[in-house]
Amino acid sequence: MGIKPSTPYGKDHGGCGLVGILDRAGRPVSGDMIVSSLCSMKERGNGLGSGYAVYGAYPQFRESFGVHVMYNDAAARGTVEALLKSKLELVHAEPVPVRKIHAIADPPEFWRYFVNPPAPVIEQGEDALDDLIVGTVMDINERIEGAYVVSSGKDLAVFKGVGHPDAIAEFFRMQDYAGHLLLGHTRFPTNTPGWWGGAHPFTILDWSIVHNGEISSYGTNRRYVEMFGYKCTLLTDTEVVAYLLDLLIRKKGLPLPAAAAVLAPPFWKDILQMEPAKRDYYTALRVSYANATLNGPFAILMGFSNGILGLNDRIKLRPLVVGRKGDLVAIASEESAIREVIPEPEDVWAPKAGEPIILTLKEGAPH
């Protein structure tokens, strides 16, 4: 058994399927709902990867960082647990509950750890807390063979692996989970291998990413984030998007619309025709963060504890549709996936190329 492939797979062409469901009032959405929506797009994958993210999954540990780790080596688990205990306060540890099914053969082992930073780090402020968690994730992924961190945010659970979305959902018992925001993804690998760690979502801290398409600027983007201490070790282009957003939003302090404009900026010909203040703003973003711009065809959903961001490339080479009824909102690759969970939406629309869709919880909503 191995969670990382020893040799690259051949290139497969196809389109991934992605979906995000948000209840803006903060009410829990059942895991069954995201599974139903994603499985309606099963043909957009080929069984080489599917996954889910659930925000609000662990209310009993909501103030602790939840670190999900996959293992294919018992010795790796001991090494990871020793590392966690050396850097953090371990509140609780347990295997992730799974169900043995015929469709999932020889899976890795999954554990979840709820951890708190030590008091001296807490006194240094939120940035120090987050940097400690990020550094710990990078250490595990880069240095401990046979272990990979699946997620590391507060009140966030990620479940992913090799299989179709219905099989992954059954294996991880998705019906047992609910949250105010859920993401789902079914994968048809393009330039990267299908393996357990290469399934979506990709995460760091509070950010989770699902992606349809191809990041042709991956080399430039990877070199850029690695200048700031991030390590891309997971054999896929999507991983770098999670780190870019953490860098731009958390470390650089950009608001969500500005971060989206860095990833998918207006073309220069359009910037030059803007009124002066707007032209100067977009010029500054393009010049300051040129190496963070994403090239290639893509549709991205980014989840965070307070909402969701949807974003297309600047030519809209991958589909993205939004539907709404009351406080319930869904964003997906296909309208059919939206109507699977919102049968009679009040609004359905397709965002323009490069236009960010940012939806957040209502003020005062529990999460």
C-alpha positions, 0 to 999 in steps of 0.5 A: 500500500502507498498513498503517494505514487512512485511514478506519474500516471499517464495524462487523462483529459476531462473535466472535474466537478465541483460544488459548494453549498452555504446556508447564510443563516448558519444552519447545518446542511447535512452531508447527504445533501452535498453527496447528492449534488456531487453524485449528480456530476459523477461523469465529470470524474473517473474514480481517481479522486473525490472529496468533501469539506465540512465547516462546522463539523466539530462543535465540541472542539470548535476552539481547537485546530483539527488536524486530519492526517492520512498514514500508510505507515505505523511508524509515521503515525508515531513520528507525527504524534511526537512532533505534534506533542513537541509543538502543541497541546494535544487535546484529543486524538482518535481514528477517523471513523470509516466504513469498509466497502468493496469499492475502496481497496487498501486505503490509508489509515486516517487519524484526527487530532485536536490541538491548541498552541502553547501559552507562550505562542498564544500570547504572541497573537493570532498570526503566531498561532497560525504560523505555528500550525502552517509550519507544523503542516509543512514539516509533516508533509515534507519530512515525514514519509508516509504521512500527509495532513489533509486539513488543519483548520478550526471546526473544519473536516476534510475527507478525500481519497481515490474513488467516485464521490458516492464511494468516498462518501460511504467510506467516510460516513458523510451522512454523520456530518453536517455544517453551514458550508460544505464543498465537494469535488470529483476529479478527472486528473489532467496533468497530475496523478490520481492518488489519495493525497492528490484528491481535492479539497486542498487546505491550509488553516481555514482555507479549502480549495476545490478546482476544475481545470489546469494551472499552467502557471504552477511553476511560477506560483510554486516558486513564489509561495516557497519564498514565504516558507510554503512547501508544495509536496502533493504532486498537483497544481491545485495545492499551490492555490490554497497556499497563495490564498493564505499568503495573500489574505492572511499574511499580506492582508488583502481583502477577498476581492483584491485577492481574487483580482490577483489570481484572475486580474483584468487584462492590461488592455482593460486596465488602461481604459479604467478611470484613474483611481481604479486603473492605479489600483489594479495596476498596483495589484498586477505589479506587486503580485505578478507571480501570484497570477493564475494562468490556464483554464480554471474554476475555483471554489474557496471555502472559509469559516465565514463563507465561500468564494467562486472564481473563473479564469479570465476567459471562462474556460471552465463552467461555474453556475450559482443558484439561490433560494432564501439563505441557501446558496449553491455554486457548482459546475452544472446547474443540474447539481444545484437543482439536485439540492435546490429544486426551485431556486429563486435565482440562477446565474453564471458569473462572468469570466474573472468575476468573483462570487463572494457569499458570506454568512449573515451578520449574527449567524452562528458558525 
